[in-house]
Amino acid sequence: MAFAIMIRLLVACLPVACLRAPPPRPNFLLLMADDLGIGDIGCYGNRSLRTPNIDRLAREGVMLTQHLAASSLCTPSRAAFLTGRYPIRSGMTSARGHRVLQWAAGAGGLPPEEITFARILQEHGYVTGLLGKWHLGLSCSSATDFCHHPHRHGFSHFTGLPLGMMGDCAPPGGVWPPPPHLESWPSEKRAVLEQRLFWWARLFGAGAAGILITAVMMGSIIGHPFRLRVAAAILACVLAAVAILASVVARHAGELVARADCFLMRGAEVTQQPLRLDRVTDMLLREAEVFLSLHSDQPFLLLMSFLHTHIPLVTKPDFQGRSRHGVYGDNVEELDWMVGRLLSILDHLGLTENTLVYFTSDNGAWLEAGPLGGSNGVFRGGKGMGGWEGGFRVPGVFRFPGVLPEGRVVDEPTSLMDVFPTVVGLAGGALPEDREIDGRDLLPLLRGETPHSGHHILLHFCEIFLHAARFVQRDAGKTWKFHFMTPNPDPSTPGQACPSRGVCPCVGDIKEHDPPLLFELGADPGETQPLLPGAEPALFEALHAVQREHERVIEGLGPSGTVRQQLGTLYNVWRPWLQPCCGTWCACDLE
């Protein structure tokens, strides 16, 4: 009897009383995958892909089952992650269909006045590093002002891609042989560039032919002065030359886009253009090992922003053909191996006990990629699909030995934005007081000191438009999801798809719902059975609370109701004077 009582007391003390207090200046290793679905990981229910290292993190730490991105696409989601704020507050949005940064040489990006957790930790003596994908802009007005560069946002060390892995990074005939499904992968930028260049080629060719025919006919009928005929012939030749040039450039559009967007930077220097895909995985792991080894005796923050599992799914030969899910599954299993390598480095350097490790993805899996995309499990929709759960719900695993309990599972709404106040608080910093921070400190929830997260309402934007929102009814233990707009047709339904751009529109070809679609996520996580808003009287009050919160966020953007949209057409086009280059014709390999 006494033994049983002692066991119960020990179990009762595990969540809080038996945990040590966080050390004053811990280390942080933040791991973010790209387009990884929550249904791709063993600890979240996958039984066919092997992810032992991510599963180990979940066993040794805390797993969040209702962890949410602030957007279902990477650029706005990553901006919110770094700043702890809805992307609409920093202007990392658009109202014109441009939902991510399209070019490394665009003028848009995370504004310099935004404050990231990296900047706060840097000011508190931390050494900060970012390896891998950035996708939050480079320059504003000149190729060297680097107003959006990671250095301007608190990262002392940066080695990686200004954008990230793109379909054009593996053009046909490139240095890395893409899997068979990807040999003719039609990326949006390459397809648009080819289409426009061929259009201009036809236009100038037709103009040249028209001028020549007109000159010949008019000359034979009425006779033109010799100089006029020569001028017409020269103009026709110029137009013909332009047409030929446009046609030639169009045929090499993939290679040109790869040089423009798929290159490696070390700090502010371009060191490899285009990117050598066959070397990038080992290079990033080597950089992580060097960073951790050099700074093992001082507090550090390292953000490992993986290129996995975004198309073109660059996977080393050792992992090709190993999984049960083709090239995508191979890429997931290699990602897990990389996580294991990083954990081993921490162990080898004796840093494990003093390091908070966090693993997540920037958004849900890209379902429209078919066999080249992942799984969001039971959750409806995926990357870019309005406010459906599959695009927003992402993995969320925290491990901090002795500070956080082992094997704890939390089914409370949390957000990528919560990492900002959590990291800042653990590092001894203070939150900015001159701006609204939408994230909430997760430490009490992770340690079991409170049963609920700090979120009562979470808004799910698609560009600047509110597509959905969730409301937590704590007295009833329910989480309600309202959908004000949904993609049309529903792309998560078999046989349906969004336009060729690859993600669903946020406005225009959508369904508006008045009253909104309503789901109770606890009983219906797949959002398959809409309820009537009048099902419970309290829901009207919940809907009004969501609307008031939305109005509060919009009012906080300023008198005009908006901020400068960094992803809008004005800032999201290629500007040749902003193009980073190295070597002759933007081609070099200094690695």
C-alpha positions, 0 to 999 in steps of 0.5 A: 500500500505504501509503495503504491502511494509513493508511486502515485506521488512520484507520478503526480510530481513529474509534470512540475515539481520534479522539473528543474528551473530553466537555466539563465542563458540556455542554448536554442536549436530550432529546426524548421522543415519546408512543406512537411505534412503533420501526417508524415511523422511517426509520432503523429500517427504515420506508420509507413515512413521511418522518422526515429529521430523526430519520434525520439524528440517527442518521447524525450520532450513535449508534443503539441497536437494543435500547433498552428502556422500563422499562414498556409504558405512559407513567406508569411508563416516564417515572418510570423514565426520570427516576429511573433506577429500575424504576417498582416501586421508586418506587411508580409502579405498581399491582396493581388495573388502574390502569396510568397516572395517570387524573386531573390531580386525583388524589393519586398521582404521582412521590413527592417523595423520588425524585431525578431527573436534573433535580434533580441538574443543577439543584443543579449550576448547570444551568437545567432546563426541561420542555415538553409532557407530564408525566403524573407527578402534581401535588398530594397533599392540596391543590390548591396543595401541588404535591408531584408538580409538575415544580418539585418534581422539579428542573425550573425551568421548566415549560410543558405539560400535567399529564397529556398528550394524551388522547382527551377533549382533542378532544370533539365540537364542540370548538375543534379539529375532530378527524379523521373517525375521532376524532369519536366516539372513546370514551375510557375516562374519558368512557365510564365517567363517562357510564355511571355518571352515566346509571346514577345518573340512572336510579336517582334517577329510579326512586326519585322515581317510586316515592316519588310512586306510593307516596305517592299509593297509600297516601294514597288507601287509608289517608290520610296526614297532609298534612305527610307527603304534602308531605315525600314530594312534596318528596323525590320532586322532589329525586330527580327534579332529581338525576336530571335533573342527572345526565343533563344532566352525562352528556351533557356528560361529554366537555367536563367531562373535557376541562376537568378534565384537558386544560389548560395550565400555566405553572409552577404557574399554569393559563393555558388551560383547556381546552387550545386544540389548534389552537395547542399545537404552535406554542406549545411550539416557541415556548417551546423557542426562547425557553428555548434563546435565554435560556439559551444562555450557561449550561449547560441541560437541556431535556426536550421531551416531545412530545404527538405521537403520542398520540391525538387526533393533533393535526396542523396543516393544513400536514401533514394529508393529506401522508403515506401512512398517514393521520392517524397518518402525518401526525402522525409527519411533523409530529413529525419537522418539530418535531425539525428545528426544534429542531435548527435552533435549536441550529445558529442559536444555535451550541449544536450542538457542546456539546449532547447530543441524545437522541431516544426514545419512552416506549413502543411503538405502540398497536396497538389504535388500528388506523389511528390507531396506529403500527407496532412493525416486526417486534416482537410486541405493543405498548403495554400488551401485557404483556412482548411486545417491541413495547411495550418496544422504543423508538427510542434515538438519541444525537448529540454531535458530536465526543464520540460517533462518527457512524453507530455502531449498537449492538445491546446491551440498553440502557434508558431508565433508562440516561439518568439515570446518563449525563446525571448523569455528563456533568454532573459529578454523582454518583449517589445512594448511598442508593438502588438505581439500575438504569440504567447509564452509556451513555457508554463503550458509545456511544463504543465504549470497551466492546463491551457494555452494563452490563445482564446482566439486565433485568426487564419488569414489568406493574404489579407483576407480572414478565411477562418478562425478558431475559438476555444470554449474552455468551460465546455472543453471545445474548440470551434472553427469558423470558415468565412471563405473556402476555396472553390472547388474544394481542392482537398476533394479527390479529383479537384485542384486549384489553378495552375499557379499551384495554390488556391486563390484567396479572393475571387474564385472562392465560396463565401459563407454567411453564416460561416461554416462551423466545425467542432475540431475535438469531435471532427478534426477533419472538418467534414461535418459542418454544424449549424451556428444555432446549435449552441447559444454560446456560438453567437457570442463566440462569433462576435468575439472572433469578429471583434478580434479581427476588427482589433487586428485591422485597426492596429494596422494604422489609419489606412487599415493596412501596412505596405504590402511587401508581397504586392506586385510593386515589390514582388517583381524581378529588378535586374539592379537588385540581382546578386551575382558572382563571377561572369554571367552570374556563375561561380563556385567558390565552395 
